[in-house]
């Protein structure tokens, strides 16, 4: 199919992926109310149209956490990227490096961190969950620092996995899951050849490295359930803050009080996020939560955001609401599943074009000038 919009990649991904993977990527928690609200809330953010403002010299460049970026966009950590396309995390890393934007590798990636760092030209951030196995956490932190990673994105909104009913319905989990996945793979031959046969090993690379044994998709749900830690508090994170030598960004903030706690903790940044609607259904949409959080922390740390962002227009909307950087999630993984590295590169080009058009029609020529006065 012809891809002319960032929104086109979703249908292309649906056609290519077996249902258990598409629904894992596409779905949310419970009735998926927050999943839908993330996008609808952005649709209610209305930029002002300004004219005769001389927007001939327009730049998307910005600087975040000491890095010069081509635009204020990051590729969010999403698990199992290597199941969406052959060695998918490596393809994403190459596309992000070429576009000069950061790629944040998930703890539960298929490709191990060392391989992704090499593919990214050394510019990759790493995401870590709060886990019961502190030995694993220490291991991956030491490994990341040894590989030259300087940005840690610490996800705190997952003391327990959300109730994701689509996964049970589709075969990602639930009764006879392995058999159902195998049958679906047989009806999607392009994916089966590209990933099923040519994309091996299908391990969770970072976890397998630590355990010294393969941790495959069949182990994925069980491993997550056994290792998330519902007892964690801010004080439990102090050893990580002391151990990690680079910037630390806390992901999963949705309340101004928690944002102020992140400032007191010593975080360098936060990600305003409801985990893409995959955790607490009915929670506030990210675009709704963002303004109060940005006001609460002021200049005390860097505010990033994710949730429902699909286009360059959405990126500008989030910046106008108070974010300094925006994470793309499903948008780039749809592109990865549909067209691999070339799809991610195309998606990033479309995002940049959308930002440029939105800024020009809003009379704004630089990222630093995007603010609440840009909105109606």
N, C-alpha and C positions, 0 to 999 in steps of 0.2 A: 504494500500500500504506500501511497505518497505521504510523506511526512512534511507538513508545512507549518505545523503548530506544535508547541510542547505538549498539548493535550492529545495529539494523535498517537503518541507513543503508548498510551495505556491500552488502546485497542490492539495495537500491533503486539504488545507483550501478551495480552490475553490469548491471542491466536497461537502464539508460539509455545507458551509455557503449559505444562500439565496443570490441571486445576489445583492440585494441592500446593503448588508453588505460587501460582497466580493469587489464590485466595490468601495464602500466607503474606504475600506482599501487599495485597489490596485491602485486606480486611482490618477490622478494629475489634474492640471489646464489646461484649454484651449486644445491645441493639444498634451499635455503631452510631449513636447520636453525636458524640463528640467528634468522631471521624468526619461526619457530614458538616458539623458546625464549624470546623476549622476552615473549610472552604467558603461556606456561606458567610461567615463573619468577615472574611476578606472582601467578599463581594459587596459588603455594606460600607466599605471604606472608599470614599469618593475623592479623588484628587481634583484640585482646582485646575481649570484650563486657563492658561495665561498666554497672551499674544504679544508680538512685537517686542520681544525680550532679548534678542540677539543670542541665540543658542548655538552659534556656529562652532564655538570652541567648547565641546562637551567631553568630559572625562568620567569614566567609571572607576578610576584607580583609587585605592585607599590603602591604609596601613593599619594592621591589627596585630597586636601581640608581637610587635617588632618585625613583622613580615610585610613586604610590599606585595599587594594583591592586584590583579587586573580588574577585579570587581569585588564588592563586599559579599561574596557568596562562598559557601563551603559545602562540600558533599558530606552529608550526615552519615554516621555509623549505622549500617543496616546489616543484620546477620545474614549469613548464607548467600552472600553475593556471588560466590563461586558456583552456586547451583543455578543461577539465573542465566549464566553464559559460561563458556569454557574458561576456567581460571579467571572468573569475573572480576575479582578484586584487582588483579594485575591490569586488566583492561581499563578499569576505572582510574587506577593510579596514573597510568600513562596519559589518559585524556585530561585528567585534572592538572597534571604537570605541564602539559602543552598549553593549557588555558591559563596557567598561573593562578590557580585557586587551590586551596587545601582540600585534601581528602582525609577524612577521619575514619580510620580502620576500626571495625567492630571487634570486640573480644571474640565473638563467635563467627569469625570469618572462616572461609574454607582455606584460603591461602595464608600461610604463616606470615607474621610481621616482617621477618627478614626479607622474604621475597617481595613483599609490597614496598618496603623501603627502597629496595634496589630498583624496582620499576618506576618509582615516583621521583627518582633523582634525589632522594633523601628528604623530600619535603612531604612528609605524611604526619598527621596527628594520630594519636591512639586513644581509643575509648575503653574504659574499664568499668565493670559492674561492681557493686558491693557484693562480695561473696563470702560464704562461710569459710572457705579454704583460703586462709590468709597466706599460706605457703604459695599457692598459685598466684595470688595478687602480687606478692613480693617478687616472685620469679618473673612475671611479665613486666613489672615495673623496671627491674634491673635489666632485663633483656631490651626493653625499649630504650632506656638511657644508653646502653652500650651501643645500640644501633644509631644513636644520634637524634632520637626523637626528643623534641623539646616542649611539645604541647600535649597535655593529658586532659581528656574530656571524661569526667567522672560522672556516671549516670546514677542518680539517687532516687529515681521515682519507680523503682521496681523491687520493693521488698518481697513481693510475690508477683508472679506473672498474672496479667489480666485474664479474664474469662473470654477466650477467643473462640467463639462457637464455630466460626467458619473453618477453623483448623480441624475440628473434630468431624465436621460434615464432609470436608474435602479429602481427608486421608492423611493430612500432616500428622494428626494424632488420632486417638480413638481406636475402636475395634478393627482388627485386620488391616491396620494402617500400611504395613509393608506390602501386603498383597495389593491393596488398592492403588498404592503409588506405582507399583510395577505395571499394573494394567493400564494406568493412565499414560505411563511412559510409552507403552506400545502404540498408543494412538497419537503420539506426538513424535514422529520419527526424526524431525529436524533437531529437536531438543535432545532426543535420546542419543543421536550420533555425536552432536556437538559437546554435550555435557556428560551424558550417561556413559559413553564409551571413551571419548577423547579428553574429557575433563577430569579424569582421575588424578590423584586420590580424592575421594569425597569425604575427607576428614575435616574436623574443626581444627585447623592447623595449630593455633596457639595452645589449645588445650591438649592436643595430641603430643606436642613437643614437651609439655610439662609432665604429662602422665607416662610418657615413654611407650605409648600404645595408641592405636587408632581410636578416635572418638568420632563415629560416623553419624549420619542423619538419624539412624534408629536410636542412638543414645542421646540425641540432642535435647528432646523434651524432658527426659528423665534427669539428665545432668543439670539442666536449668532448675527444675523443681527442687532438686536435692541441694543446690548450692546457693540459692539466693538467701539473704540474711535479713529476716524481718526485725531483728533486734538492734540494728545499727542506729547510732545517733551521731551527731556532729563530733562529739568527743572521740568517737571511735576512728574518725578520719584523720586525727592529728598526726599519727605516725606516717600516713601517706603524704601529708603536707610537708612533714619534716624530711621524708625520704626523697620526694620528687624535687629535682633541681630546676625544672623548667616551670612554665606557666601551667596553672591548674584551673580548669573551667568546669563548673558544676552544672550538670545538665538535668533538667526535670523540675525547674522552679516554676510555680504557677501562682504563688501568693506573695504579696509584698513583705510579709513578715519573714518568710523563708529567704527571700532575697536579702534582707538585712542581716539575717543569720549568716548567709554566705559571705557578706562583707566582714562580719566579725570573725569568721573562720579564717579569713585571709585568702579567699579565692581571688584569682585574677580576672575571672569572668564567670558569667552564668549563661545558660541557655534556657530561655522561657519556652517551656515545652510541656505538652500533655502526652508525650510519647506517641504522637501521631494518632491519638484516639485509641490506643491499644491497651490502655491501663484502666483508669477510672472513667467509665462512661458517664456522661452527664456533666463532666468537669468543664470548666470554662474553656472556650476556644482560645488559642494562643493570642490571636489578634485582639481579643477582648481583654485578656490579662496583661498584655504588654505595657500599655501606657502607665498604669498605676505602678508597675514594677520599675519601669525606667525612672519614673519620678521618685520612687522610694530610695533608689541607690545613687541617683545623680551621677557624679563623675567618679564614684568610689571604685567602680569596676566596669569592665566592658560587658555590654548587654548584647547577646545574640538571641536568635529566636528561630523556631521551626514550627511547622504545622499548617498544612493546607496550601503551601506555596507551590504553584505550578508554572507561573509565567514571570517574565521580567516585570510586568505591572505589579504582580503580587510582591516581588522583592521590594520595589519602591514603596508600596503601601506599608510594609513592615518597617522600613527605614523611617518613614514619616511618622509612624506611631512610636518611635523611640529606640529601635534597634540600631546597632552599629554594624551588624553583620547578620546574614540570613543563611540558614542551613536548608539545602534541598534534600529531600528524602525520597519519597516514592517517585518523584518526577524523574530523577536520573536513573533509578533502578528500572523503571519502565523502559527507558531508552536503552539501558544496558541489555535487558532481556530481548528487546526488539532487534537491535542492530549492533550490539557489542560496543567496542571502543569508539567506532565511528558514530554510533548513536549518541553516546555520552558527549562526544565532541560537538555533534550537531545540536544537541539540547543546550549545551552551554553557549553556543553561538546564538541560538534563539533567545535565551535568557538575556544575553547582553543586548541584542537588538531590541527586545521588549523594554528593557530599562532605558535605553537611549531614547526611544520614541516617547515613553512616559515622561521622562525628565524634560525633553525638548518641548512637548506640548504643555508641560507644567511650568515652563520658564525657568528651569533649574539646570545649571551647567556642571555641577560637581556633587559628589556624594555628600560632602560636608555641608552643603547648603540644603539638603533634604531635611525637612522638619515638619512640625505640626501645621505651620502656616501654609504648607503645600496642600492641605486638605480642606475640603469644603465644610 
